[in-house]
Amino acid sequence: MNIRDCHRILQVPPQANLDEVKAAFRKLAFKLHPDLNPSPQAAEQFRELNEAYILLTLSLIHISQGIVR
């Protein structure tokens, strides 16, 4: 998964800041949580959402701190 995929999954624009990413994650997490969503794909979608959130937030934190990977 790359950063572009993370933006797509979280439905945020490429210039989104950490607060926007967090808000989008919370909205989608509530919608996709397997305990609240009876869809058979809910668990997989939720795992993908979590992975995208972690990767994107770490990337944004590193960028804000000037850390290059």
C-alpha positions, -999 to 999 in steps of 0.1 A, spaced: 0 0 0 14 34 -9 4 69 2 -19 75 -28 -38 43 -18 -41 57 18 -56 89 6 -81 70 -16 -91 46 12 -95 74 37 -112 96 11 -91 126 18 -73 149 -7 -35 147 -10 -30 179 8 -50 168 39 -36 175 73 -34 153 103 -67 165 118 -86 159 85 -71 124 82 -81 117 118 -117 129 112 -120 109 80 -107 78 98 -132 81 127 -161 86 103 -152 56 82 -142 34 111 -177 38 126 -192 30 92 -170 -1 85 -165 -16 120 -173 -53 118 -195 -51 150 -216 -24 134 -216 -34 98 -232 -68 88 -214 -69 54 -192 -99 49 -164 -77 37 -166 -54 67 -137 -69 86 -113 -68 56 -123 -32 48 -118 -22 84 -83 -38 85 -74 -19 52 -87 13 67 -66 9 98 -35 2 78 -41 32 56 -46 54 86 -14 42 103 7 47 72 -7 81 64 -4 95 99 31 83 103 40 98 69 24 132 79 42 131 113 75 124 96 70 152 71 60 177 98 92 168 118 114 168 88 123 132 90 131 116 56 128 79 52 
